[in-house]
Amino acid sequence: MESDMVMHYGGCHCRRVRWRVQAPSSVVALNCNCSICSMRASIQFIVPSEKFELLGDSKEFLTTYTFGTHTAKHTF
């Protein structure tokens, strides 16, 4: 339900990239087991793009990484 939605805020550990997302107050987080996410201890949850917003000048600090078959694109 839309009424159960709240703003969640976060970003990277260097604090250059900051974001906010509108999502339920309680989310189900996924623990990805790929080599990059395992190395970074990344825990994530998925939301529709229209519910996600980069804050400030965060976009200038993003980069895309690809590996292996170059099918997957990881934005950091």
All heavy atoms as a GROMACS GRO file, in nm:
protein
  601
    1MET      N    1   0.082  -0.118   0.000
    1MET     CA    2   0.000   0.000   0.000
    1MET      C    3   0.086   0.125   0.000
    1MET      O    4   0.189   0.129   0.065
    1MET     CB    5  -0.086   0.004   0.125
    1MET     CG    6  -0.210  -0.072   0.121
    1MET     SD    7  -0.299  -0.016   0.267
    1MET     CE    8  -0.419  -0.137   0.275
    2GLU      N    9   0.041   0.226  -0.069
    2GLU     CA   10   0.114   0.352  -0.078
    2GLU      C   11   0.127   0.418   0.060
    2GLU      O   12   0.225   0.484   0.089
    2GLU     CB   13   0.042   0.446  -0.176
    2GLU     CG   14   0.126   0.557  -0.230
    2GLU     CD   15   0.237   0.514  -0.323
    2GLU    OE1   16   0.225   0.408  -0.387
    2GLU    OE2   17   0.337   0.586  -0.330
    3SER      N   18   0.029   0.401   0.148
    3SER     CA   19   0.034   0.465   0.280
    3SER      C   20   0.143   0.406   0.370
    3SER      O   21   0.183   0.469   0.467
    3SER     CB   22  -0.102   0.455   0.348
    3SER     OG   23  -0.134   0.319   0.371
    4ASP      N   24   0.190   0.286   0.340
    4ASP     CA   25   0.297   0.223   0.418
    4ASP      C   26   0.435   0.265   0.370
    4ASP      O   27   0.535   0.217   0.422
    4ASP     CB   28   0.286   0.071   0.410
    4ASP     CG   29   0.161   0.018   0.478
    4ASP    OD1   30   0.107   0.088   0.565
    4ASP    OD2   31   0.117  -0.092   0.440
    5MET      N   32   0.441   0.354   0.271
    5MET     CA   33   0.568   0.395   0.213
    5MET      C   34   0.635   0.504   0.297
    5MET      O   35   0.568   0.593   0.348
    5MET     CB   36   0.548   0.447   0.071
    5MET     CG   37   0.478   0.347  -0.021
    5MET     SD   38   0.579   0.204  -0.056
    5MET     CE   39   0.650   0.255  -0.209
    6VAL      N   40   0.767   0.494   0.310
    6VAL     CA   41   0.847   0.595   0.379
    6VAL      C   42   0.972   0.622   0.295
    6VAL      O   43   1.004   0.547   0.203
    6VAL     CB   44   0.889   0.549   0.521
    6VAL    CG1   45   0.768   0.525   0.608
    6VAL    CG2   46   0.976   0.425   0.515
    7MET      N   47   1.043   0.728   0.327
    7MET     CA   48   1.169   0.760   0.260
    7MET      C   49   1.283   0.692   0.334
    7MET      O   50   1.293   0.700   0.457
    7MET     CB   51   1.195   0.910   0.256
    7MET     CG   52   1.113   0.982   0.155
    7MET     SD   53   1.159   0.934  -0.013
    7MET     CE   54   1.057   1.048  -0.101
    8HIS      N   55   1.366   0.621   0.260
    8HIS     CA   56   1.490   0.562   0.311
    8HIS      C   57   1.604   0.641   0.249
    8HIS      O   58   1.600   0.672   0.130
    8HIS     CB   59   1.502   0.415   0.271
    8HIS     CG   60   1.395   0.327   0.325
    8HIS    ND1   61   1.406   0.265   0.448
    8HIS    CD2   62   1.275   0.290   0.274
    8HIS    CE1   63   1.297   0.193   0.468
    8HIS    NE2   64   1.216   0.207   0.364
    9TYR      N   65   1.707   0.672   0.326
    9TYR     CA   66   1.822   0.747   0.276
    9TYR      C   67   1.946   0.662   0.291
    9TYR      O   68   1.959   0.584   0.384
    9TYR     CB   69   1.839   0.876   0.357
    9TYR     CG   70   1.726   0.974   0.337
    9TYR    CD1   71   1.609   0.964   0.411
    9TYR    CD2   72   1.736   1.074   0.242
    9TYR    CE1   73   1.505   1.053   0.392
    9TYR    CE2   74   1.633   1.164   0.222
    9TYR     CZ   75   1.518   1.152   0.297
    9TYR     OH   76   1.415   1.240   0.277
   10GLY      N   77   2.040   0.680   0.199
   10GLY     CA   78   2.164   0.604   0.207
   10GLY      C   79   2.267   0.657   0.109
   10GLY      O   80   2.249   0.762   0.048
   11GLY      N   81   2.373   0.581   0.091
   11GLY     CA   82   2.479   0.620  -0.001
   11GLY      C   83   2.601   0.535   0.019
   11GLY      O   84   2.600   0.438   0.095
   12CYS      N   85   2.707   0.574  -0.048
   12CYS     CA   86   2.831   0.498  -0.039
   12CYS      C   87   2.910   0.541   0.085
   12CYS      O   88   2.882   0.645   0.145
   12CYS     CB   89   2.914   0.514  -0.166
   12CYS     SG   90   2.980   0.680  -0.189
   13HIS      N   91   3.010   0.461   0.119
   13HIS     CA   92   3.086   0.488   0.242
   13HIS      C   93   3.167   0.616   0.235
   13HIS      O   94   3.197   0.676   0.337
   13HIS     CB   95   3.175   0.368   0.278
   13HIS     CG   96   3.288   0.347   0.184
   13HIS    ND1   97   3.273   0.281   0.064
   13HIS    CD2   98   3.417   0.385   0.191
   13HIS    CE1   99   3.389   0.279   0.002
   13HIS    NE2  100   3.477   0.341   0.076
   14CYS      N  101   3.203   0.664   0.116
   14CYS     CA  102   3.280   0.789   0.104
   14CYS      C  103   3.189   0.911   0.115
   14CYS      O  104   3.237   1.023   0.124
   14CYS     CB  105   3.358   0.793  -0.027
   14CYS     SG  106   3.257   0.826  -0.173
   15ARG      N  107   3.058   0.891   0.113
   15ARG     CA  108   2.956   0.993   0.128
   15ARG      C  109   2.945   1.086   0.007
   15ARG      O  110   2.872   1.184   0.011
   15ARG     CB  111   2.972   1.072   0.258
   15ARG     CG  112   2.970   0.980   0.380
   15ARG     CD  113   2.960   1.050   0.511
   15ARG     NE  114   2.836   1.122   0.534
   15ARG     CZ  115   2.720   1.068   0.569
   15ARG    NH1  116   2.711   0.939   0.582
   15ARG    NH2  117   2.616   1.143   0.592
   16ARG      N  118   3.015   1.058  -0.101
   16ARG     CA  119   3.001   1.141  -0.222
   16ARG      C  120   2.871   1.110  -0.296
   16ARG      O  121   2.815   1.196  -0.359
   16ARG     CB  122   3.120   1.119  -0.315
   16ARG     CG  123   3.246   1.181  -0.263
   16ARG     CD  124   3.354   1.171  -0.366
   16ARG     NE  125   3.473   1.240  -0.319
   16ARG     CZ  126   3.594   1.209  -0.356
   16ARG    NH1  127   3.613   1.110  -0.442
   16ARG    NH2  128   3.696   1.275  -0.310
   17VAL      N  129   2.829   0.985  -0.290
   17VAL     CA  130   2.703   0.944  -0.355
   17VAL      C  131   2.599   0.924  -0.247
   17VAL      O  132   2.618   0.845  -0.155
   17VAL     CB  133   2.721   0.814  -0.437
   17VAL    CG1  134   2.589   0.769  -0.497
   17VAL    CG2  135   2.826   0.834  -0.546
   18ARG      N  136   2.491   1.001  -0.256
   18ARG     CA  137   2.381   0.993  -0.161
   18ARG      C  138   2.253   0.971  -0.238
   18ARG      O  139   2.238   1.020  -0.350
   18ARG     CB  140   2.370   1.122  -0.077
   18ARG     CG  141   2.498   1.166  -0.008
   18ARG     CD  142   2.560   1.065   0.084
   18ARG     NE  143   2.472   1.030   0.194
   18ARG     CZ  144   2.487   0.923   0.269
   18ARG    NH1  145   2.584   0.839   0.245
   18ARG    NH2  146   2.403   0.896   0.366
   19TRP      N  147   2.160   0.898  -0.180
   19TRP     CA  148   2.034   0.869  -0.247
   19TRP      C  149   1.920   0.863  -0.148
   19TRP      O  150   1.941   0.857  -0.028
   19TRP     CB  151   2.043   0.738  -0.326
   19TRP     CG  152   2.091   0.620  -0.245
   19TRP    CD1  153   2.218   0.569  -0.241
   19TRP    CD2  154   2.014   0.538  -0.155
   19TRP    NE1  155   2.223   0.462  -0.155
   19TRP    CE2  156   2.099   0.441  -0.101
   19TRP    CE3  157   1.881   0.539  -0.114
   19TRP    CZ2  158   2.057   0.346  -0.010
   19TRP    CZ3  159   1.838   0.442  -0.023
   19TRP    CH2  160   1.926   0.348   0.027
   20ARG      N  161   1.799   0.868  -0.204
   20ARG     CA  162   1.680   0.842  -0.124
   20ARG      C  163   1.586   0.759  -0.210
   20ARG      O  164   1.588   0.767  -0.333
   20ARG     CB  165   1.614   0.969  -0.073
   20ARG     CG  166   1.545   1.052  -0.178
   20ARG     CD  167   1.481   1.172  -0.113
   20ARG     NE  168   1.431   1.261  -0.216
   20ARG     CZ  169   1.396   1.385  -0.195
   20ARG    NH1  170   1.406   1.436  -0.074
   20ARG    NH2  171   1.352   1.458  -0.292
   21VAL      N  172   1.506   0.680  -0.141
   21VAL     CA  173   1.414   0.592  -0.211
   21VAL      C  174   1.286   0.582  -0.130
   21VAL      O  175   1.288   0.580  -0.008
   21VAL     CB  176   1.477   0.451  -0.235
   21VAL    CG1  177   1.509   0.382  -0.105
   21VAL    CG2  178   1.389   0.366  -0.321
   22GLN      N  179   1.174   0.584  -0.202
   22GLN     CA  180   1.045   0.564  -0.137
   22GLN      C  181   1.014   0.415  -0.145
   22GLN      O  182   1.009   0.357  -0.253
   22GLN     CB  183   0.937   0.646  -0.206
   22GLN     CG  184   0.805   0.641  -0.134
   22GLN     CD  185   0.699   0.724  -0.203
   22GLN    OE1  186   0.710   0.757  -0.320
   22GLN    NE2  187   0.595   0.756  -0.131
   23ALA      N  188   0.997   0.354  -0.028
   23ALA     CA  189   0.974   0.210  -0.021
   23ALA      C  190   0.897   0.180   0.108
   23ALA      O  191   0.885   0.267   0.194
   23ALA     CB  192   1.108   0.135  -0.022
   24PRO      N  193   0.847   0.058   0.122
   24PRO     CA  194   0.778   0.022   0.246
   24PRO      C  195   0.870   0.042   0.367
   24PRO      O  196   0.993   0.036   0.355
   24PRO     CB  197   0.745  -0.127   0.228
   24PRO     CG  198   0.742  -0.147   0.080
   24PRO     CD  199   0.845  -0.053   0.025
   25SER      N  200   0.812   0.068   0.482
   25SER     CA  201   0.892   0.089   0.602
   25SER      C  202   0.974  -0.034   0.638
   25SER      O  203   1.082  -0.024   0.695
   25SER     CB  204   0.803   0.130   0.720
   25SER     OG  205   0.704   0.033   0.743
   26SER      N  206   0.927  -0.150   0.602
   26SER     CA  207   1.001  -0.275   0.623
   26SER      C  208   1.029  -0.336   0.486
   26SER      O  209   0.937  -0.364   0.410
   26SER     CB  210   0.916  -0.371   0.707
   26SER     OG  211   0.984  -0.493   0.723
   27VAL      N  212   1.156  -0.352   0.453
   27VAL     CA  213   1.194  -0.405   0.321
   27VAL      C  214   1.261  -0.541   0.336
   27VAL      O  215   1.315  -0.574   0.441
   27VAL     CB  216   1.289  -0.309   0.244
   27VAL    CG1  217   1.220  -0.177   0.216
   27VAL    CG2  218   1.418  -0.287   0.319
   28VAL      N  219   1.258  -0.618   0.229
   28VAL     CA  220   1.329  -0.746   0.224
   28VAL      C  221   1.461  -0.720   0.152
   28VAL      O  222   1.461  -0.682   0.034
   28VAL     CB  223   1.247  -0.853   0.150
   28VAL    CG1  224   1.328  -0.981   0.136
   28VAL    CG2  225   1.116  -0.879   0.223
   29ALA      N  226   1.572  -0.736   0.221
   29ALA     CA  227   1.704  -0.714   0.163
   29ALA      C  228   1.761  -0.845   0.112
   29ALA      O  229   1.740  -0.951   0.172
   29ALA     CB  230   1.797  -0.652   0.266
   30LEU      N  231   1.833  -0.836   0.001
   30LEU     CA  232   1.894  -0.953  -0.062
   30LEU      C  233   2.044  -0.950  -0.038
   30LEU      O  234   2.107  -0.846  -0.048
   30LEU     CB  235   1.866  -0.953  -0.212
   30LEU     CG  236   1.720  -0.940  -0.253
   30LEU    CD1  237   1.709  -0.919  -0.403
   30LEU    CD2  238   1.643  -1.062  -0.208
   31ASN      N  239   2.100  -1.064  -0.011
   31ASN     CA  240   2.243  -1.079   0.008
   31ASN      C  241   2.297  -1.148  -0.117
   31ASN      O  242   2.295  -1.270  -0.126
   31ASN     CB  243   2.272  -1.159   0.134
   31ASN     CG  244   2.417  -1.154   0.174
   31ASN    OD1  245   2.498  -1.090   0.107
   31ASN    ND2  246   2.448  -1.220   0.282
   32CYS      N  247   2.343  -1.070  -0.214
   32CYS     CA  248   2.394  -1.125  -0.340
   32CYS      C  249   2.524  -1.201  -0.314
   32CYS      O  250   2.606  -1.160  -0.233
   32CYS     CB  251   2.418  -1.012  -0.439
   32CYS     SG  252   2.484  -1.067  -0.598
   33ASN      N  253   2.544  -1.312  -0.385
   33ASN     CA  254   2.666  -1.392  -0.364
   33ASN      C  255   2.765  -1.382  -0.479
   33ASN      O  256   2.856  -1.462  -0.488
   33ASN     CB  257   2.630  -1.538  -0.336
   33ASN     CG  258   2.566  -1.606  -0.455
   33ASN    OD1  259   2.541  -1.543  -0.558
   33ASN    ND2  260   2.539  -1.734  -0.443
   34CYS      N  261   2.749  -1.282  -0.569
   34CYS     CA  262   2.849  -1.266  -0.675
   34CYS      C  263   2.980  -1.218  -0.612
   34CYS      O  264   2.983  -1.170  -0.499
   34CYS     CB  265   2.801  -1.170  -0.784
   34CYS     SG  266   2.819  -0.995  -0.747
   35SER      N  267   3.090  -1.228  -0.685
   35SER     CA  268   3.221  -1.196  -0.628
   35SER      C  269   3.232  -1.050  -0.586
   35SER      O  270   3.292  -1.019  -0.483
   35SER     CB  271   3.331  -1.230  -0.728
   35SER     OG  272   3.315  -1.156  -0.848
   36ILE      N  273   3.172  -0.958  -0.659
   36ILE     CA  274   3.181  -0.816  -0.625
   36ILE      C  275   3.100  -0.787  -0.499
   36ILE      O  276   3.149  -0.725  -0.405
   36ILE     CB  277   3.133  -0.727  -0.740
   36ILE    CG1  278   3.230  -0.738  -0.857
   36ILE    CG2  279   3.120  -0.582  -0.696
   36ILE    CD1  280   3.184  -0.667  -0.981
   37CYS      N  281   2.974  -0.832  -0.497
   37CYS     CA  282   2.889  -0.806  -0.380
   37CYS      C  283   2.943  -0.875  -0.256
   37CYS      O  284   2.938  -0.820  -0.146
   37CYS     CB  285   2.745  -0.847  -0.408
   37CYS     SG  286   2.663  -0.739  -0.527
   38SER      N  287   2.996  -0.995  -0.270
   38SER     CA  288   3.055  -1.066  -0.156
   38SER      C  289   3.173  -0.988  -0.100
   38SER      O  290   3.186  -0.971   0.020
   38SER     CB  291   3.099  -1.206  -0.196
   38SER     OG  292   2.988  -1.284  -0.231
   39MET      N  293   3.259  -0.938  -0.189
   39MET     CA  294   3.377  -0.863  -0.147
   39MET      C  295   3.336  -0.733  -0.077
   39MET      O  296   3.397  -0.693   0.021
   39MET     CB  297   3.464  -0.831  -0.269
   39MET     CG  298   3.590  -0.757  -0.238
   39MET     SD  299   3.698  -0.734  -0.381
   39MET     CE  300   3.586  -0.678  -0.507
   40ARG      N  301   3.229  -0.670  -0.124
   40ARG     CA  302   3.184  -0.543  -0.068
   40ARG      C  303   3.085  -0.562   0.047
   40ARG      O  304   3.042  -0.465   0.106
   40ARG     CB  305   3.115  -0.460  -0.177
   40ARG     CG  306   3.208  -0.417  -0.287
   40ARG     CD  307   3.135  -0.346  -0.401
   40ARG     NE  308   3.054  -0.236  -0.354
   40ARG     CZ  309   2.924  -0.221  -0.381
   40ARG    NH1  310   2.861  -0.308  -0.456
   40ARG    NH2  311   2.858  -0.117  -0.336
   41ALA      N  312   3.045  -0.686   0.075
   41ALA     CA  313   2.942  -0.716   0.176
   41ALA      C  314   2.815  -0.638   0.145
   41ALA      O  315   2.752  -0.582   0.232
   41ALA     CB  316   2.993  -0.688   0.316
   42SER      N  317   2.779  -0.635   0.018
   42SER     CA  318   2.664  -0.558  -0.029
   42SER      C  319   2.533  -0.628   0.005
   42SER      O  320   2.517  -0.746  -0.019
   42SER     CB  321   2.674  -0.540  -0.181
   42SER     OG  322   2.565  -0.468  -0.230
   43ILE      N  323   2.443  -0.553   0.063
   43ILE     CA  324   2.307  -0.598   0.087
   43ILE      C  325   2.217  -0.499   0.015
   43ILE      O  326   2.236  -0.378   0.024
   43ILE     CB  327   2.276  -0.602   0.238
   43ILE    CG1  328   2.370  -0.700   0.306
   43ILE    CG2  329   2.131  -0.640   0.262
   43ILE    CD1  330   2.361  -0.699   0.457
   44GLN      N  331   2.119  -0.549  -0.059
   44GLN     CA  332   2.043  -0.461  -0.147
   44GLN      C  333   1.895  -0.495  -0.149
   44GLN      O  334   1.856  -0.604  -0.111
   44GLN     CB  335   2.099  -0.472  -0.288
   44GLN     CG  336   2.114  -0.615  -0.336
   44GLN     CD  337   2.217  -0.629  -0.445
   44GLN    OE1  338   2.204  -0.564  -0.546
   44GLN    NE2  339   2.317  -0.711  -0.424
   45PHE      N  340   1.816  -0.397  -0.188
   45PHE     CA  341   1.675  -0.422  -0.215
   45PHE      C  342   1.639  -0.348  -0.342
   45PHE      O  343   1.703  -0.250  -0.380
   45PHE     CB  344   1.584  -0.386  -0.096
   45PHE     CG  345   1.581  -0.241  -0.056
   45PHE    CD1  346   1.479  -0.159  -0.101
   45PHE    CD2  347   1.676  -0.189   0.029
   45PHE    CE1  348   1.473  -0.026  -0.063
   45PHE    CE2  349   1.671  -0.056   0.068
   45PHE     CZ  350   1.570   0.025   0.022
   46ILE      N  351   1.541  -0.398  -0.412
   46ILE     CA  352   1.506  -0.350  -0.546
   46ILE      C  353   1.378  -0.270  -0.538
   46ILE      O  354   1.280  -0.312  -0.476
   46ILE     CB  355   1.493  -0.468  -0.643
   46ILE    CG1  356   1.626  -0.544  -0.650
   46ILE    CG2  357   1.449  -0.421  -0.781
   46ILE    CD1  358   1.618  -0.677  -0.718
   47VAL      N  359   1.379  -0.153  -0.604
   47VAL     CA  360   1.261  -0.068  -0.611
   47VAL      C  361   1.245  -0.019  -0.755
   47VAL      O  362   1.341  -0.015  -0.831
   47VAL     CB  363   1.272   0.055  -0.518
   47VAL    CG1  364   1.278   0.013  -0.373
   47VAL    CG2  365   1.389   0.141  -0.554
   48PRO      N  366   1.124   0.021  -0.795
   48PRO     CA  367   1.106   0.080  -0.928
   48PRO      C  368   1.187   0.209  -0.940
   48PRO      O  369   1.202   0.284  -0.843
   48PRO     CB  370   0.956   0.110  -0.934
   48PRO     CG  371   0.894   0.029  -0.827
   48PRO     CD  372   0.999   0.010  -0.721
   49SER      N  373   1.241   0.235  -1.057
   49SER     CA  374   1.328   0.352  -1.077
   49SER      C  375   1.260   0.483  -1.043
   49SER      O  376   1.325   0.577  -0.996
   49SER     CB  377   1.381   0.355  -1.221
   49SER     OG  378   1.274   0.364  -1.312
   50GLU      N  379   1.129   0.492  -1.062
   50GLU     CA  380   1.060   0.617  -1.031
   50GLU      C  381   1.052   0.645  -0.881
   50GLU      O  382   1.020   0.756  -0.838
   50GLU     CB  383   0.920   0.622  -1.093
   50GLU     CG  384   0.825   0.517  -1.042
   50GLU     CD  385   0.826   0.387  -1.122
   50GLU    OE1  386   0.915   0.368  -1.208
   50GLU    OE2  387   0.739   0.303  -1.096
   51LYS      N  388   1.085   0.547  -0.798
   51LYS     CA  389   1.086   0.564  -0.653
   51LYS      C  390   1.226   0.597  -0.600
   51LYS      O  391   1.245   0.618  -0.481
   51LYS     CB  392   1.036   0.438  -0.582
   51LYS     CG  393   0.898   0.395  -0.621
   51LYS     CD  394   0.794   0.485  -0.563
   51LYS     CE  395   0.655   0.429  -0.591
   51LYS     NZ  396   0.550   0.519  -0.548
   52PHE      N  397   1.326   0.603  -0.690
   52PHE     CA  398   1.466   0.623  -0.653
   52PHE      C  399   1.514   0.759  -0.701
   52PHE      O  400   1.483   0.801  -0.812
   52PHE     CB  401   1.552   0.513  -0.715
   52PHE     CG  402   1.698   0.529  -0.691
   52PHE    CD1  403   1.754   0.483  -0.574
   52PHE    CD2  404   1.780   0.590  -0.784
   52PHE    CE1  405   1.890   0.497  -0.550
   52PHE    CE2  406   1.916   0.606  -0.762
   52PHE     CZ  407   1.970   0.559  -0.644
   53GLU      N  408   1.594   0.828  -0.618
   53GLU     CA  409   1.649   0.958  -0.657
   53GLU      C  410   1.790   0.974  -0.604
   53GLU      O  411   1.815   0.956  -0.484
   53GLU     CB  412   1.560   1.070  -0.602
   53GLU     CG  413   1.609   1.207  -0.636
   53GLU     CD  414   1.525   1.316  -0.571
   53GLU    OE1  415   1.433   1.285  -0.491
   53GLU    OE2  416   1.554   1.434  -0.599
   54LEU      N  417   1.884   1.009  -0.693
   54LEU     CA  418   2.018   1.047  -0.650
   54LEU      C  419   2.011   1.189  -0.598
   54LEU      O  420   1.941   1.273  -0.655
   54LEU     CB  421   2.117   1.040  -0.767
   54LEU     CG  422   2.164   0.902  -0.807
   54LEU    CD1  423   2.245   0.910  -0.936
   54LEU    CD2  424   2.247   0.839  -0.696
   55LEU      N  425   2.084   1.218  -0.492
   55LEU     CA  426   2.079   1.351  -0.431
   55LEU      C  427   2.203   1.432  -0.463
   55LEU      O  428   2.312   1.376  -0.481
   55LEU     CB  429   2.064   1.337  -0.279
   55LEU     CG  430   1.941   1.261  -0.232
   55LEU    CD1  431   1.945   1.243  -0.081
   55LEU    CD2  432   1.814   1.332  -0.274
   56GLY      N  433   2.186   1.563  -0.471
   56GLY     CA  434   2.299   1.655  -0.493
   56GLY      C  435   2.374   1.625  -0.621
   56GLY      O  436   2.314   1.595  -0.724
   57ASP      N  437   2.507   1.629  -0.613
   57ASP     CA  438   2.592   1.605  -0.731
   57ASP      C  439   2.641   1.461  -0.738
   57ASP      O  440   2.742   1.431  -0.799
   57ASP     CB  441   2.709   1.702  -0.733
   57ASP     CG  442   2.801   1.689  -0.611
   57ASP    OD1  443   2.765   1.615  -0.517
   57ASP    OD2  444   2.907   1.753  -0.611
   58SER      N  445   2.566   1.369  -0.678
   58SER     CA  446   2.606   1.227  -0.672
   58SER      C  447   2.637   1.168  -0.808
   58SER      O  448   2.728   1.086  -0.821
   58SER     CB  449   2.495   1.145  -0.605
   58SER     OG  450   2.478   1.179  -0.471
   59LYS      N  451   2.562   1.206  -0.910
   59LYS     CA  452   2.577   1.144  -1.042
   59LYS      C  453   2.719   1.155  -1.097
   59LYS      O  454   2.768   1.065  -1.163
   59LYS     CB  455   2.477   1.204  -1.139
   59LYS     CG  456   2.460   1.125  -1.264
   59LYS     CD  457   2.342   1.172  -1.344
   59LYS     CE  458   2.317   1.074  -1.457
   59LYS     NZ  459   2.189   1.096  -1.522
   60GLU      N  460   2.788   1.263  -1.066
   60GLU     CA  461   2.923   1.282  -1.120
   60GLU      C  462   3.025   1.184  -1.060
   60GLU      O  463   3.134   1.168  -1.114
   60GLU     CB  464   2.970   1.426  -1.105
   60GLU     CG  465   3.010   1.466  -0.966
   60GLU     CD  466   3.060   1.608  -0.958
   60GLU    OE1  467   2.975   1.699  -0.962
   60GLU    OE2  468   3.182   1.627  -0.950
   61PHE      N  469   2.990   1.118  -0.952
   61PHE     CA  470   3.083   1.025  -0.886
   61PHE      C  471   3.053   0.879  -0.919
   61PHE      O  472   3.121   0.790  -0.868
   61PHE     CB  473   3.081   1.046  -0.735
   61PHE     CG  474   3.126   1.183  -0.696
   61PHE    CD1  475   3.034   1.279  -0.655
   61PHE    CD2  476   3.259   1.219  -0.702
   61PHE    CE1  477   3.074   1.406  -0.620
   61PHE    CE2  478   3.301   1.346  -0.668
   61PHE     CZ  479   3.208   1.440  -0.626
   62LEU      N  480   2.952   0.853  -1.002
   62LEU     CA  481   2.917   0.715  -1.038
   62LEU      C  482   3.005   0.665  -1.152
   62LEU      O  483   3.047   0.741  -1.238
   62LEU     CB  484   2.770   0.706  -1.081
   62LEU     CG  485   2.666   0.739  -0.976
   62LEU    CD1  486   2.527   0.726  -1.036
   62LEU    CD2  487   2.680   0.650  -0.855
   63THR      N  488   3.028   0.536  -1.154
   63THR     CA  489   3.099   0.472  -1.263
   63THR      C  490   3.038   0.333  -1.286
   63THR      O  491   2.976   0.277  -1.196
   63THR     CB  492   3.250   0.461  -1.234
   63THR    OG1  493   3.318   0.415  -1.350
   63THR    CG2  494   3.278   0.367  -1.118
   64THR      N  495   3.053   0.280  -1.405
   64THR     CA  496   2.998   0.149  -1.438
   64THR      C  497   3.111   0.049  -1.454
   64THR      O  498   3.211   0.077  -1.519
   64THR     CB  499   2.914   0.155  -1.567
   64THR    OG1  500   2.808   0.248  -1.548
   64THR    CG2  501   2.857   0.020  -1.603
   65TYR      N  502   3.095  -0.066  -1.393
   65TYR     CA  503   3.193  -0.175  -1.400
   65TYR      C  504   3.128  -0.295  -1.464
   65TYR      O  505   3.013  -0.328  -1.436
   65TYR     CB  506   3.240  -0.210  -1.258
   65TYR     CG  507   3.334  -0.326  -1.253
   65TYR    CD1  508   3.467  -0.311  -1.288
   65TYR    CD2  509   3.290  -0.452  -1.213
   65TYR    CE1  510   3.555  -0.418  -1.283
   65TYR    CE2  511   3.377  -0.559  -1.207
   65TYR     CZ  512   3.508  -0.542  -1.242
   65TYR     OH  513   3.594  -0.648  -1.238
   66THR      N  514   3.200  -0.360  -1.553
   66THR     CA  515   3.152  -0.482  -1.616
   66THR      C  516   3.267  -0.583  -1.617
   66THR      O  517   3.384  -0.546  -1.608
   66THR     CB  518   3.099  -0.454  -1.758
   66THR    OG1  519   3.043  -0.572  -1.810
   66THR    CG2  520   3.206  -0.402  -1.850
   67PHE      N  521   3.234  -0.709  -1.625
   67PHE     CA  522   3.336  -0.813  -1.621
   67PHE      C  523   3.288  -0.935  -1.698
   67PHE      O  524   3.172  -0.941  -1.739
   67PHE     CB  525   3.371  -0.850  -1.476
   67PHE     CG  526   3.253  -0.895  -1.396
   67PHE    CD1  527   3.221  -1.028  -1.383
   67PHE    CD2  528   3.172  -0.801  -1.334
   67PHE    CE1  529   3.110  -1.070  -1.310
   67PHE    CE2  530   3.061  -0.841  -1.260
   67PHE     CZ  531   3.031  -0.976  -1.248
   68GLY      N  532   3.377  -1.030  -1.717
   68GLY     CA  533   3.340  -1.157  -1.783
   68GLY      C  534   3.280  -1.135  -1.921
   68GLY      O  535   3.347  -1.085  -2.011
   69THR      N  536   3.154  -1.171  -1.937
   69THR     CA  537   3.086  -1.160  -2.066
   69THR      C  538   3.040  -1.018  -2.097
   69THR      O  539   2.986  -0.993  -2.203
   69THR     CB  540   2.962  -1.252  -2.070
   69THR    OG1  541   2.868  -1.207  -1.971
   69THR    CG2  542   3.000  -1.398  -2.045
   70HIS      N  543   3.058  -0.927  -2.004
   70HIS     CA  544   3.017  -0.786  -2.017
   70HIS      C  545   2.866  -0.772  -2.030
   70HIS      O  546   2.817  -0.670  -2.080
   70HIS     CB  547   3.090  -0.718  -2.133
   70HIS     CG  548   3.239  -0.724  -2.120
   70HIS    ND1  549   3.308  -0.648  -2.029
   70HIS    CD2  550   3.330  -0.804  -2.181
   70HIS    CE1  551   3.437  -0.678  -2.038
   70HIS    NE2  552   3.452  -0.771  -2.128
   71THR      N  553   2.791  -0.871  -1.987
   71THR     CA  554   2.644  -0.864  -1.989
   71THR      C  555   2.595  -0.782  -1.870
   71THR      O  556   2.512  -0.694  -1.886
   71THR     CB  557   2.583  -1.006  -1.985
   71THR    OG1  558   2.630  -1.078  -2.099
   71THR    CG2  559   2.432  -1.000  -1.987
   72ALA      N  560   2.644  -0.813  -1.753
   72ALA     CA  561   2.604  -0.740  -1.632
   72ALA      C  562   2.678  -0.608  -1.625
   72ALA      O  563   2.798  -0.601  -1.654
   72ALA     CB  564   2.632  -0.823  -1.509
   73LYS      N  565   2.608  -0.504  -1.588
   73LYS     CA  566   2.668  -0.372  -1.570
   73LYS      C  567   2.638  -0.329  -1.427
   73LYS      O  568   2.524  -0.320  -1.385
   73LYS     CB  569   2.606  -0.270  -1.666
   73LYS     CG  570   2.604  -0.313  -1.811
   73LYS     CD  571   2.733  -0.277  -1.879
   73LYS     CE  572   2.719  -0.297  -2.030
   73LYS     NZ  573   2.795  -0.404  -2.083
   74HIS      N  574   2.743  -0.306  -1.349
   74HIS     CA  575   2.729  -0.265  -1.210
   74HIS      C  576   2.765  -0.117  -1.198
   74HIS      O  577   2.875  -0.077  -1.236
   74HIS     CB  578   2.822  -0.348  -1.120
   74HIS     CG  579   2.786  -0.492  -1.115
   74HIS    ND1  580   2.698  -0.542  -1.022
   74HIS    CD2  581   2.824  -0.596  -1.193
   74HIS    CE1  582   2.686  -0.674  -1.042
   74HIS    NE2  583   2.760  -0.707  -1.145
   75THR      N  584   2.675  -0.038  -1.148
   75THR     CA  585   2.700   0.104  -1.128
   75THR      C  586   2.737   0.125  -0.982
   75THR      O  587   2.666   0.084  -0.891
   75THR     CB  588   2.577   0.188  -1.165
   75THR    OG1  589   2.545   0.161  -1.300
   75THR    CG2  590   2.606   0.335  -1.148
   76PHE      N  591   2.851   0.189  -0.961
   76PHE     CA  592   2.901   0.217  -0.825
   76PHE      C  593   2.917   0.367  -0.809
   76PHE      O  594   2.951   0.437  -0.899
   76PHE     CB  595   3.037   0.150  -0.802
   76PHE     CG  596   3.031   0.000  -0.813
   76PHE    CD1  597   3.063  -0.065  -0.930
   76PHE    CD2  598   2.994  -0.075  -0.703
   76PHE    CE1  599   3.059  -0.202  -0.939
   76PHE    CE2  600   2.990  -0.213  -0.711
   76PHE     CZ  601   3.022  -0.276  -0.829
   0.00000   0.00000   0.00000
